[in-house]
Amino acid sequence: METITFNGEHLAAGNWGHFFVVLSFITAIFGAIAFAVHVKSQNETHRQIARATFFIHFISVLGIIISLFLIIYNHYFEYQYAWQHSSLELPTHYMISCFWEGQEGSFLLWLFWEAVLGMVIMLKPSQWQSPVLAIVLLSQAVLSSMLLGIEIPFLTDYKFGR
């Protein structure tokens, strides 16, 4: 079997971006479960695990944004998103809008603002913190799954209006 290699490809940003998307999906699911367990048990260890998981999730969302910005800003047109939504003629301040121009970018924008909202909720002590963050992380898991292209069978098989 012949191995094909390409010269000049910029794979690191894409590989890191994919890693961070997968990490955000896994930590969103695990964090939602951990916060839900804390709601039932009121165990401080569960709360600390859930909070640490959310923090890792927040960092992973920032990692996705940094990876995508590097791809767009450096004009790595080997990535479809950069090829479709950016151009060599775009000034830097317009490159920022490339983030949410495509469908995946819109999902990323929602993922970012929900993560910021979750961080604000996590930093402000409240009795509602765990149940609210469990729901926020469930939403984050759905948004991350959309970035990964995961299909949820019971949602995609339903025929609307038939």
ROMI-933932 format. One record per atom (N, C-alpha, C): residue number from 0; residue in three letters; atom name; x, z, y. Coordinates in Angstrom, 2 decimals. Layout:
% ROMI-933932
REC  num  residu  atome     east       up    north
REC  NUM     Ala     CA        X        Z        Y
...
This chain:
% ROMI-933932
REC  num  residu  atome     east       up    north
REC    0     Met      N     0.84     0.00    -1.17
REC    0     Met     CA     0.00     0.00     0.00
REC    0     Met      C     0.89     0.00     1.24
REC    1     Glu      N     0.57    -0.86     2.19
REC    1     Glu     CA     1.36    -1.01     3.40
REC    1     Glu      C     0.87    -0.04     4.48
REC    2     Thr      N     1.81     0.60     5.15
REC    2     Thr     CA     1.47     1.50     6.25
REC    2     Thr      C     1.62     0.74     7.56
REC    3     Ile      N     0.57     0.78     8.35
REC    3     Ile     CA     0.58     0.10     9.64
REC    3     Ile      C     0.85     1.13    10.72
REC    4     Thr      N     1.82     0.84    11.56
REC    4     Thr     CA     2.11     1.73    12.69
REC    4     Thr      C     1.98     0.93    13.98
REC    5     Phe      N     1.52     1.58    15.01
REC    5     Phe     CA     1.36     0.95    16.31
REC    5     Phe      C     2.29     1.64    17.28
REC    6     Asn      N     2.93     0.88    18.10
REC    6     Asn     CA     3.84     1.43    19.09
REC    6     Asn      C     3.09     1.64    20.40
REC    7     Gly      N     3.36     2.75    21.04
REC    7     Gly     CA     2.79     3.00    22.36
REC    7     Gly      C     1.42     3.65    22.36
REC    8     Glu      N     0.88     4.02    21.20
REC    8     Glu     CA    -0.41     4.71    21.20
REC    8     Glu      C    -0.23     6.15    21.63
REC    9     His      N    -1.24     6.67    22.27
REC    9     His     CA    -1.22     8.04    22.76
REC    9     His      C    -2.21     8.85    21.94
REC   10     Leu      N    -1.77     9.30    20.78
REC   10     Leu     CA    -2.68     9.95    19.85
REC   10     Leu      C    -2.82    11.45    20.08
REC   11     Ala      N    -1.88    12.06    20.75
REC   11     Ala     CA    -1.91    13.52    20.89
REC   11     Ala      C    -3.15    14.00    21.64
REC   12     Ala      N    -3.49    13.37    22.75
REC   12     Ala     CA    -4.65    13.81    23.53
REC   12     Ala      C    -5.94    13.69    22.72
REC   13     Gly      N    -6.09    12.60    21.99
REC   13     Gly     CA    -7.28    12.41    21.16
REC   13     Gly      C    -7.34    13.37    19.99
REC   14     Asn      N    -6.18    13.61    19.37
REC   14     Asn     CA    -6.15    14.56    18.25
REC   14     Asn      C    -6.46    15.98    18.72
REC   15     Trp      N    -5.89    16.36    19.85
REC   15     Trp     CA    -6.18    17.69    20.40
REC   15     Trp      C    -7.66    17.78    20.80
REC   16     Gly      N    -8.18    16.74    21.40
REC   16     Gly     CA    -9.58    16.73    21.79
REC   16     Gly      C   -10.49    16.89    20.58
REC   17     His      N   -10.18    16.15    19.50
REC   17     His     CA   -10.99    16.26    18.28
REC   17     His      C   -10.89    17.67    17.70
REC   18     Phe      N    -9.68    18.22    17.70
REC   18     Phe     CA    -9.49    19.59    17.21
REC   18     Phe      C   -10.35    20.57    18.00
REC   19     Phe      N   -10.35    20.43    19.32
REC   19     Phe     CA   -11.12    21.36    20.15
REC   19     Phe      C   -12.63    21.18    19.96
REC   20     Val      N   -13.09    19.96    19.72
REC   20     Val     CA   -14.53    19.75    19.46
REC   20     Val      C   -14.93    20.43    18.15
REC   21     Val      N   -14.12    20.24    17.12
REC   21     Val     CA   -14.40    20.90    15.83
REC   21     Val      C   -14.35    22.42    15.99
REC   22     Leu      N   -13.34    22.91    16.71
REC   22     Leu     CA   -13.23    24.35    16.93
REC   22     Leu      C   -14.42    24.88    17.71
REC   23     Ser      N   -14.89    24.13    18.70
REC   23     Ser     CA   -16.04    24.59    19.47
REC   23     Ser      C   -17.29    24.64    18.60
REC   24     Phe      N   -17.46    23.67    17.71
REC   24     Phe     CA   -18.61    23.66    16.80
REC   24     Phe      C   -18.58    24.86    15.86
REC   25     Ile      N   -17.43    25.10    15.26
REC   25     Ile     CA   -17.30    26.20    14.30
REC   25     Ile      C   -17.47    27.55    14.99
REC   26     Thr      N   -16.83    27.73    16.14
REC   26     Thr     CA   -16.95    29.02    16.83
REC   26     Thr      C   -18.35    29.24    17.39
REC   27     Ala      N   -19.04    28.17    17.75
REC   27     Ala     CA   -20.42    28.33    18.23
REC   27     Ala      C   -21.32    28.83    17.11
REC   28     Ile      N   -21.18    28.25    15.93
REC   28     Ile     CA   -22.00    28.70    14.79
REC   28     Ile      C   -21.63    30.12    14.41
REC   29     Phe      N   -20.34    30.37    14.26
REC   29     Phe     CA   -19.89    31.70    13.85
REC   29     Phe      C   -20.26    32.75    14.90
REC   30     Gly      N   -20.10    32.42    16.17
REC   30     Gly     CA   -20.44    33.36    17.24
REC   30     Gly      C   -21.93    33.65    17.30
REC   31     Ala      N   -22.77    32.62    17.10
REC   31     Ala     CA   -24.22    32.84    17.10
REC   31     Ala      C   -24.61    33.78    15.97
REC   32     Ile      N   -24.01    33.59    14.80
REC   32     Ile     CA   -24.29    34.48    13.66
REC   32     Ile      C   -23.80    35.88    13.97
REC   33     Ala      N   -22.60    35.99    14.53
REC   33     Ala     CA   -22.04    37.31    14.83
REC   33     Ala      C   -22.89    38.06    15.87
REC   34     Phe      N   -23.36    37.37    16.90
REC   34     Phe     CA   -24.22    38.04    17.89
REC   34     Phe      C   -25.56    38.42    17.27
REC   35     Ala      N   -26.10    37.57    16.39
REC   35     Ala     CA   -27.36    37.91    15.72
REC   35     Ala      C   -27.19    39.11    14.81
REC   36     Val      N   -26.07    39.19    14.12
REC   36     Val     CA   -25.79    40.36    13.26
REC   36     Val      C   -25.67    41.61    14.13
REC   37     His      N   -25.04    41.48    15.29
REC   37     His     CA   -24.91    42.63    16.18
REC   37     His      C   -26.27    43.11    16.67
REC   38     Val      N   -27.19    42.18    16.92
REC   38     Val     CA   -28.53    42.57    17.36
REC   38     Val      C   -29.19    43.45    16.30
REC   39     Lys      N   -29.03    43.09    15.02
REC   39     Lys     CA   -29.64    43.86    13.94
REC   39     Lys      C   -28.90    45.16    13.65
REC   40     Ser      N   -27.57    45.12    13.67
REC   40     Ser     CA   -26.80    46.29    13.23
REC   40     Ser      C   -26.40    47.24    14.35
REC   41     Gln      N   -26.28    46.72    15.56
REC   41     Gln     CA   -25.78    47.49    16.71
REC   41     Gln      C   -24.40    48.09    16.45
REC   42     Asn      N   -23.65    47.44    15.55
REC   42     Asn     CA   -22.30    47.86    15.21
REC   42     Asn      C   -21.34    47.29    16.26
REC   43     Glu      N   -20.51    48.16    16.83
REC   43     Glu     CA   -19.59    47.74    17.89
REC   43     Glu      C   -18.55    46.74    17.39
REC   44     Thr      N   -18.16    46.83    16.12
REC   44     Thr     CA   -17.20    45.88    15.56
REC   44     Thr      C   -17.78    44.47    15.56
REC   45     His      N   -19.06    44.35    15.19
REC   45     His     CA   -19.72    43.03    15.21
REC   45     His      C   -19.75    42.47    16.62
REC   46     Arg      N   -19.99    43.33    17.58
REC   46     Arg     CA   -20.04    42.88    18.98
REC   46     Arg      C   -18.67    42.39    19.44
REC   47     Gln      N   -17.61    43.11    19.08
REC   47     Gln     CA   -16.27    42.69    19.47
REC   47     Gln      C   -15.87    41.38    18.81
REC   48     Ile      N   -16.24    41.20    17.55
REC   48     Ile     CA   -15.96    39.93    16.86
REC   48     Ile      C   -16.71    38.80    17.54
REC   49     Ala      N   -17.98    39.04    17.86
REC   49     Ala     CA   -18.81    38.01    18.51
REC   49     Ala      C   -18.24    37.64    19.87
REC   50     Arg      N   -17.82    38.63    20.63
REC   50     Arg     CA   -17.27    38.37    21.95
REC   50     Arg      C   -15.95    37.59    21.86
REC   51     Ala      N   -15.11    37.95    20.91
REC   51     Ala     CA   -13.84    37.23    20.71
REC   51     Ala      C   -14.10    35.78    20.29
REC   52     Thr      N   -15.10    35.60    19.45
REC   52     Thr     CA   -15.46    34.24    19.02
REC   52     Thr      C   -15.96    33.43    20.20
REC   53     Phe      N   -16.78    34.04    21.05
REC   53     Phe     CA   -17.27    33.32    22.22
REC   53     Phe      C   -16.11    32.95    23.15
REC   54     Phe      N   -15.16    33.84    23.32
REC   54     Phe     CA   -14.02    33.55    24.17
REC   54     Phe      C   -13.22    32.36    23.62
REC   55     Ile      N   -13.01    32.31    22.31
REC   55     Ile     CA   -12.32    31.18    21.69
REC   55     Ile      C   -13.12    29.90    21.89
REC   56     His      N   -14.45    30.03    21.78
REC   56     His     CA   -15.32    28.87    22.02
REC   56     His      C   -15.16    28.37    23.46
REC   57     Phe      N   -15.13    29.28    24.41
REC   57     Phe     CA   -14.97    28.90    25.81
REC   57     Phe      C   -13.64    28.18    26.03
REC   58     Ile      N   -12.58    28.69    25.45
REC   58     Ile     CA   -11.26    28.05    25.56
REC   58     Ile      C   -11.29    26.66    24.92
REC   59     Ser      N   -11.99    26.52    23.80
REC   59     Ser     CA   -12.05    25.21    23.14
REC   59     Ser      C   -12.81    24.19    24.00
REC   60     Val      N   -13.87    24.63    24.69
REC   60     Val     CA   -14.59    23.73    25.59
REC   60     Val      C   -13.66    23.28    26.73
REC   61     Leu      N   -12.89    24.20    27.27
REC   61     Leu     CA   -11.91    23.82    28.30
REC   61     Leu      C   -10.88    22.84    27.75
REC   62     Gly      N   -10.49    23.05    26.49
REC   62     Gly     CA    -9.54    22.13    25.84
REC   62     Gly      C   -10.10    20.73    25.70
REC   63     Ile      N   -11.40    20.62    25.39
REC   63     Ile     CA   -12.04    19.30    25.30
REC   63     Ile      C   -11.98    18.61    26.66
REC   64     Ile      N   -12.30    19.36    27.70
REC   64     Ile     CA   -12.32    18.79    29.05
REC   64     Ile      C   -10.93    18.33    29.46
REC   65     Ile      N    -9.92    19.13    29.19
REC   65     Ile     CA    -8.55    18.76    29.54
REC   65     Ile      C    -8.12    17.51    28.76
REC   66     Ser      N    -8.45    17.47    27.48
REC   66     Ser     CA    -8.09    16.29    26.67
REC   66     Ser      C    -8.75    15.03    27.19
REC   67     Leu      N   -10.05    15.12    27.50
REC   67     Leu     CA   -10.74    13.94    28.01
REC   67     Leu      C   -10.20    13.53    29.38
REC   68     Phe      N    -9.88    14.51    30.22
REC   68     Phe     CA    -9.31    14.17    31.53
REC   68     Phe      C    -7.97    13.46    31.37
REC   69     Leu      N    -7.13    13.94    30.45
REC   69     Leu     CA    -5.85    13.27    30.22
REC   69     Leu      C    -6.04    11.83    29.76
REC   70     Ile      N    -7.02    11.62    28.89
REC   70     Ile     CA    -7.30    10.27    28.39
REC   70     Ile      C    -7.76     9.36    29.52
REC   71     Ile      N    -8.67     9.87    30.36
REC   71     Ile     CA    -9.20     9.05    31.45
REC   71     Ile      C    -8.15     8.86    32.55
REC   72     Tyr      N    -7.50     9.93    32.97
REC   72     Tyr     CA    -6.56     9.88    34.10
REC   72     Tyr      C    -5.34     9.01    33.80
REC   73     Asn      N    -4.86     9.08    32.54
REC   73     Asn     CA    -3.68     8.30    32.17
REC   73     Asn      C    -4.04     6.91    31.65
REC   74     His      N    -5.31     6.55    31.71
REC   74     His     CA    -5.78     5.22    31.32
REC   74     His      C    -5.39     4.88    29.89
REC   75     Tyr      N    -5.69     5.78    28.98
REC   75     Tyr     CA    -5.45     5.51    27.56
REC   75     Tyr      C    -6.63     4.70    27.03
REC   76     Phe      N    -6.56     3.41    27.23
REC   76     Phe     CA    -7.69     2.54    26.90
REC   76     Phe      C    -7.84     2.31    25.40
REC   77     Glu      N    -6.96     2.87    24.59
REC   77     Glu     CA    -7.16     2.79    23.15
REC   77     Glu      C    -8.32     3.69    22.70
REC   78     Tyr      N    -8.76     4.55    23.59
REC   78     Tyr     CA    -9.95     5.38    23.33
REC   78     Tyr      C   -11.15     4.69    23.96
REC   79     Gln      N   -12.20     4.54    23.17
REC   79     Gln     CA   -13.37     3.80    23.61
REC   79     Gln      C   -13.99     4.38    24.88
REC   80     Tyr      N   -14.03     5.70    24.98
REC   80     Tyr     CA   -14.66     6.32    26.15
REC   80     Tyr      C   -13.93     5.93    27.44
REC   81     Ala      N   -12.61     5.96    27.40
REC   81     Ala     CA   -11.83     5.57    28.59
REC   81     Ala      C   -11.99     4.08    28.87
REC   82     Trp      N   -12.03     3.27    27.83
REC   82     Trp     CA   -12.15     1.83    28.00
REC   82     Trp      C   -13.51     1.47    28.60
REC   83     Gln      N   -14.57     2.16    28.17
REC   83     Gln     CA   -15.91     1.82    28.65
REC   83     Gln      C   -16.23     2.38    30.03
REC   84     His      N   -15.66     3.54    30.39
REC   84     His     CA   -16.14     4.25    31.57
REC   84     His      C   -15.12     4.40    32.69
REC   85     Ser      N   -13.91     3.89    32.52
REC   85     Ser     CA   -12.94     4.01    33.60
REC   85     Ser      C   -12.27     2.67    33.84
REC   86     Ser      N   -11.44     2.64    34.85
REC   86     Ser     CA   -10.77     1.40    35.23
REC   86     Ser      C    -9.47     1.75    35.95
REC   87     Leu      N    -8.55     0.80    35.98
REC   87     Leu     CA    -7.30     1.02    36.68
REC   87     Leu      C    -7.50     1.08    38.19
REC   88     Glu      N    -8.58     0.51    38.67
REC   88     Glu     CA    -8.84     0.48    40.11
REC   88     Glu      C    -9.52     1.74    40.64
REC   89     Leu      N    -9.98     2.60    39.75
REC   89     Leu     CA   -10.71     3.80    40.21
REC   89     Leu      C    -9.78     4.79    40.89
REC   90     Pro      N   -10.15     5.27    42.08
REC   90     Pro     CA    -9.39     6.36    42.68
REC   90     Pro      C    -9.61     7.65    41.86
REC   91     Thr      N    -8.70     8.58    42.02
REC   91     Thr     CA    -8.75     9.82    41.23
REC   91     Thr      C   -10.06    10.56    41.38
REC   92     His      N   -10.59    10.63    42.59
REC   92     His     CA   -11.82    11.41    42.77
REC   92     His      C   -13.01    10.77    42.07
REC   93     Tyr      N   -12.95     9.46    41.78
REC   93     Tyr     CA   -14.02     8.84    41.00
REC   93     Tyr      C   -13.80     8.99    39.50
REC   94     Met      N   -12.56     9.21    39.10
REC   94     Met     CA   -12.28     9.42    37.67
REC   94     Met      C   -12.97    10.67    37.15
REC   95     Ile      N   -13.16    11.64    38.03
REC   95     Ile     CA   -13.83    12.87    37.62
REC   95     Ile      C   -15.27    12.56    37.18
REC   96     Ser      N   -15.91    11.62    37.85
REC   96     Ser     CA   -17.29    11.28    37.46
REC   96     Ser      C   -17.34    10.53    36.14
REC   97     Cys      N   -16.22    10.03    35.65
REC   97     Cys     CA   -16.19     9.38    34.34
REC   97     Cys      C   -16.54    10.35    33.22
REC   98     Phe      N   -16.34    11.64    33.48
REC   98     Phe     CA   -16.66    12.64    32.46
REC   98     Phe      C   -18.10    12.52    32.01
REC   99     Trp      N   -19.03    12.43    32.92
REC   99     Trp     CA   -20.44    12.47    32.54
REC   99     Trp      C   -21.11    11.11    32.63
REC  100     Glu      N   -20.33    10.06    32.78
REC  100     Glu     CA   -20.93     8.73    32.87
REC  100     Glu      C   -21.55     8.31    31.55
REC  101     Gly      N   -20.88     8.59    30.45
REC  101     Gly     CA   -21.39     8.22    29.13
REC  101     Gly      C   -22.19     9.35    28.51
REC  102     Gln      N   -22.85     9.04    27.41
REC  102     Gln     CA   -23.68    10.04    26.74
REC  102     Gln      C   -22.86    11.24    26.27
REC  103     Glu      N   -21.71    10.99    25.68
REC  103     Glu     CA   -20.87    12.09    25.21
REC  103     Glu      C   -20.40    12.95    26.37
REC  104     Gly      N   -20.11    12.33    27.49
REC  104     Gly     CA   -19.69    13.07    28.68
REC  104     Gly      C   -20.80    13.96    29.21
REC  105     Ser      N   -22.04    13.48    29.13
REC  105     Ser     CA   -23.17    14.30    29.55
REC  105     Ser      C   -23.31    15.53    28.65
REC  106     Phe      N   -23.12    15.30    27.35
REC  106     Phe     CA   -23.16    16.44    26.43
REC  106     Phe      C   -22.03    17.42    26.75
REC  107     Leu      N   -20.87    16.88    27.09
REC  107     Leu     CA   -19.73    17.74    27.44
REC  107     Leu      C   -20.01    18.52    28.71
REC  108     Leu      N   -20.65    17.89    29.68
REC  108     Leu     CA   -21.01    18.59    30.91
REC  108     Leu      C   -21.97    19.74    30.62
REC  109     Trp      N   -22.98    19.51    29.80
REC  109     Trp     CA   -23.90    20.59    29.41
REC  109     Trp      C   -23.16    21.68    28.66
REC  110     Leu      N   -22.26    21.27    27.76
REC  110     Leu     CA   -21.48    22.24    27.00
REC  110     Leu      C   -20.66    23.13    27.93
REC  111     Phe      N   -20.05    22.51    28.95
REC  111     Phe     CA   -19.24    23.27    29.90
REC  111     Phe      C   -20.08    24.26    30.69
REC  112     Trp      N   -21.18    23.81    31.29
REC  112     Trp     CA   -21.97    24.71    32.14
REC  112     Trp      C   -22.65    25.81    31.33
REC  113     Glu      N   -23.05    25.52    30.10
REC  113     Glu     CA   -23.58    26.59    29.25
REC  113     Glu      C   -22.49    27.60    28.89
REC  114     Ala      N   -21.28    27.11    28.66
REC  114     Ala     CA   -20.18    28.02    28.34
REC  114     Ala      C   -19.86    28.91    29.55
REC  115     Val      N   -19.90    28.34    30.75
REC  115     Val     CA   -19.69    29.13    31.97
REC  115     Val      C   -20.79    30.18    32.10
REC  116     Leu      N   -22.03    29.76    31.90
REC  116     Leu     CA   -23.16    30.70    31.96
REC  116     Leu      C   -23.00    31.80    30.91
REC  117     Gly      N   -22.61    31.42    29.71
REC  117     Gly     CA   -22.38    32.41    28.67
REC  117     Gly      C   -21.27    33.38    29.03
REC  118     Met      N   -20.23    32.88    29.66
REC  118     Met     CA   -19.12    33.76    30.08
REC  118     Met      C   -19.60    34.75    31.13
REC  119     Val      N   -20.44    34.30    32.07
REC  119     Val     CA   -20.99    35.20    33.08
REC  119     Val      C   -21.84    36.27    32.41
REC  120     Ile      N   -22.67    35.87    31.46
REC  120     Ile     CA   -23.51    36.83    30.73
REC  120     Ile      C   -22.65    37.80    29.95
REC  121     Met      N   -21.58    37.30    29.34
REC  121     Met     CA   -20.72    38.16    28.53
REC  121     Met      C   -19.98    39.18    29.39
REC  122     Leu      N   -19.61    38.80    30.60
REC  122     Leu     CA   -18.86    39.71    31.45
REC  122     Leu      C   -19.74    40.73    32.16
REC  123     Lys      N   -21.05    40.51    32.17
REC  123     Lys     CA   -21.97    41.44    32.81
REC  123     Lys      C   -22.68    42.24    31.73
REC  124     Pro      N   -22.38    43.52    31.58
REC  124     Pro     CA   -22.98    44.32    30.50
REC  124     Pro      C   -24.50    44.39    30.63
REC  125     Ser      N   -25.17    44.22    29.50
REC  125     Ser     CA   -26.62    44.27    29.48
REC  125     Ser      C   -27.08    44.48    28.05
REC  126     Gln      N   -28.27    45.04    27.91
REC  126     Gln     CA   -28.83    45.23    26.57
REC  126     Gln      C   -29.26    43.89    25.97
REC  127     Trp      N   -29.44    42.86    26.81
REC  127     Trp     CA   -29.88    41.55    26.36
REC  127     Trp      C   -28.71    40.61    26.07
REC  128     Gln      N   -27.50    41.10    26.23
REC  128     Gln     CA   -26.33    40.24    26.08
REC  128     Gln      C   -26.26    39.57    24.71
REC  129     Ser      N   -26.35    40.33    23.66
REC  129     Ser     CA   -26.20    39.76    22.31
REC  129     Ser      C   -27.30    38.78    21.94
REC  130     Pro      N   -28.58    39.09    22.15
REC  130     Pro     CA   -29.59    38.09    21.77
REC  130     Pro      C   -29.52    36.82    22.63
REC  131     Val      N   -29.21    36.97    23.91
REC  131     Val     CA   -29.12    35.79    24.77
REC  131     Val      C   -27.93    34.93    24.37
REC  132     Leu      N   -26.78    35.55    24.13
REC  132     Leu     CA   -25.60    34.78    23.75
REC  132     Leu      C   -25.75    34.15    22.37
REC  133     Ala      N   -26.53    34.76    21.49
REC  133     Ala     CA   -26.79    34.14    20.19
REC  133     Ala      C   -27.53    32.81    20.39
REC  134     Ile      N   -28.51    32.80    21.28
REC  134     Ile     CA   -29.26    31.57    21.55
REC  134     Ile      C   -28.38    30.55    22.29
REC  135     Val      N   -27.61    31.03    23.26
REC  135     Val     CA   -26.70    30.11    23.99
REC  135     Val      C   -25.73    29.45    23.01
REC  136     Leu      N   -25.19    30.23    22.08
REC  136     Leu     CA   -24.24    29.65    21.13
REC  136     Leu      C   -24.92    28.72    20.14
REC  137     Leu      N   -26.17    28.97    19.79
REC  137     Leu     CA   -26.90    28.01    18.96
REC  137     Leu      C   -27.04    26.67    19.70
REC  138     Ser      N   -27.36    26.75    20.97
REC  138     Ser     CA   -27.44    25.54    21.79
REC  138     Ser      C   -26.08    24.86    21.88
REC  139     Gln      N   -25.03    25.64    22.01
REC  139     Gln     CA   -23.67    25.09    22.06
REC  139     Gln      C   -23.33    24.39    20.74
REC  140     Ala      N   -23.77    24.96    19.63
REC  140     Ala     CA   -23.52    24.33    18.32
REC  140     Ala      C   -24.20    22.97    18.24
REC  141     Val      N   -25.43    22.88    18.74
REC  141     Val     CA   -26.15    21.60    18.73
REC  141     Val      C   -25.42    20.59    19.62
REC  142     Leu      N   -25.01    21.00    20.81
REC  142     Leu     CA   -24.29    20.08    21.70
REC  142     Leu      C   -22.95    19.66    21.09
REC  143     Ser      N   -22.24    20.58    20.48
REC  143     Ser     CA   -20.97    20.23    19.83
REC  143     Ser      C   -21.20    19.27    18.68
REC  144     Ser      N   -22.29    19.48    17.94
REC  144     Ser     CA   -22.58    18.57    16.83
REC  144     Ser      C   -22.85    17.16    17.34
REC  145     Met      N   -23.42    17.05    18.53
REC  145     Met     CA   -23.65    15.73    19.11
REC  145     Met      C   -22.33    15.06    19.49
REC  146     Leu      N   -21.36    15.84    19.95
REC  146     Leu     CA   -20.04    15.27    20.24
REC  146     Leu      C   -19.34    14.83    18.96
REC  147     Leu      N   -19.58    15.56    17.88
REC  147     Leu     CA   -18.97    15.21    16.59
REC  147     Leu      C   -19.70    14.06    15.90
REC  148     Gly      N   -20.95    13.82    16.28
REC  148     Gly     CA   -21.73    12.77    15.63
REC  148     Gly      C   -22.40    13.25    14.35
REC  149     Ile      N   -22.61    14.55    14.23
REC  149     Ile     CA   -23.28    15.10    13.05
REC  149     Ile      C   -24.77    14.89    13.19
REC  150     Glu      N   -25.38    14.36    12.15
REC  150     Glu     CA   -26.83    14.19    12.14
REC  150     Glu      C   -27.46    15.36    11.41
REC  151     Ile      N   -28.50    15.91    12.01
REC  151     Ile     CA   -29.24    16.99    11.37
REC  151     Ile      C   -30.45    16.34    10.70
REC  152     Pro      N   -30.49    16.32     9.35
REC  152     Pro     CA   -31.48    15.51     8.64
REC  152     Pro      C   -32.93    15.78     9.02
REC  153     Phe      N   -33.32    17.03     9.12
REC  153     Phe     CA   -34.73    17.30     9.40
REC  153     Phe      C   -35.12    16.89    10.82
REC  154     Leu      N   -34.15    16.69    11.71
REC  154     Leu     CA   -34.46    16.20    13.06
REC  154     Leu      C   -34.45    14.69    13.14
REC  155     Thr      N   -33.56    14.05    12.39
REC  155     Thr     CA   -33.44    12.59    12.48
REC  155     Thr      C   -34.43    11.87    11.57
REC  156     Asp      N   -34.96    12.52    10.54
REC  156     Asp     CA   -35.89    11.87     9.62
REC  156     Asp      C   -37.33    11.91    10.13
REC  157     Tyr      N   -37.61    12.73    11.10
REC  157     Tyr     CA   -38.97    12.86    11.60
REC  157     Tyr      C   -39.36    11.62    12.39
REC  158     Lys      N   -40.48    11.04    12.03
REC  158     Lys     CA   -40.98     9.84    12.72
REC  158     Lys      C   -42.01    10.26    13.77
REC  159     Phe      N   -41.65    10.09    15.02
REC  159     Phe     CA   -42.54    10.47    16.10
REC  159     Phe      C   -43.68     9.46    16.21
REC  160     Gly      N   -44.90     9.97    16.23
REC  160     Gly     CA   -46.07     9.14    16.43
REC  160     Gly      C   -46.52     8.38    15.21
REC  161     Arg      N   -45.99     8.68    14.04
REC  161     Arg     CA   -46.40     7.97    12.82
REC  161     Arg      C   -47.00     8.90    11.82
